[in-house]
């Protein structure tokens, strides 16, 4: 099987208390308290963790009132604490919040507005609270429909936190075993793969399902983040994913588009899969769906839901409650009224151009790629061998944090800057980021 899966990692850029220096007494005390209360499984970002208390647009503010440019967080995608979403949540919370076993107009209005953003083939929507729950439900439905168990994911995918999803999220690292019914394929890396990449990616998927079948595991689903965010951000060439989805369907599997990261306008289009001119069988979504309020869900072709719906009842105490629906509806309205997908496309192109210019001056930047405001900048020690500049990238991320710019990295070598600012980012803010990155690279002689 064509699996050259990297080892994966626990978390890129995690705070290490053994290496901590220069922490203010208040933050030092909070770190100790956090470790005592929350235990050893949690991680903090950065060598010097950030203590944030407020956000506005693309800015975040720490306890001392210092301002940070957020180039990383894709949850408050409209901008932090967006007043229209805050107001919608507050208004509905002051009226009523119940579960989905009662009739409520707002829930139906939201379902209608959300479905209108999808191709007509996706006719039902179901609500959950998190992206993990959405993927979990999608897989239950896919199993019921196909009668199979076999799942194919990319070799550094992340799809969620439940037992089912952890065992198909290789990015969690070797400490979290993959399920026997899970096969991985190398990501669609056009930087390394060249023009054959789309055909090879599709062939790898076909081979992975064939291999599972030889082990007696029937196909269930190909599950991919349509921007391959944790694998290192792979958007190009637009359209390549259609071939991959075709390969999965030819094997008898469903194609599930995980839009938890790319969805809701980030790529410059409403959904990441639109870039590839295809219609998924199931779309899962979350993160920016409530601009910080926990709401998630899936959209699905109605015929796929028949068997599951006939056998099982679905109830989720909090998923799709009226407050979540009010938040979700406000998000769709703001995306439309503030033309944020178009802003993501325009400012994203500007940011990508700025990064490309930097790459002319700094050999460390091997590749820049992206769609809208989902951008990867890959740092390499040698442009020919493309050896990952892992340690250098960690230094860059921490040096940017010192300049109060928040960013992180992903990919098998932890050498790909993952740039995902709020969609309201302005050109001036994009320039601040590019300027600071240029300064850091110059300072470090890269
Ligand atoms: N899918 C993808 C692609 C994700 O990035 C994430 C979260 N990082 C999830 C699913 C899980 O979402 P949640 O954390 O809301 O459960």
Boltz pocket constraint, residues with backbone or C-beta under 6 A from the ligand:
constraints:
  - pocket:
      binder: B
      contacts: [[A, 129], [A, 130], [A, 131], [A, 132], [A, 133], [A, 135], [A, 158], [A, 159], [A, 160], [A, 161], [A, 225], [A, 258], [A, 260], [A, 261], [A, 286], [A, 287], [A, 296]]
      max_distance: 6.0
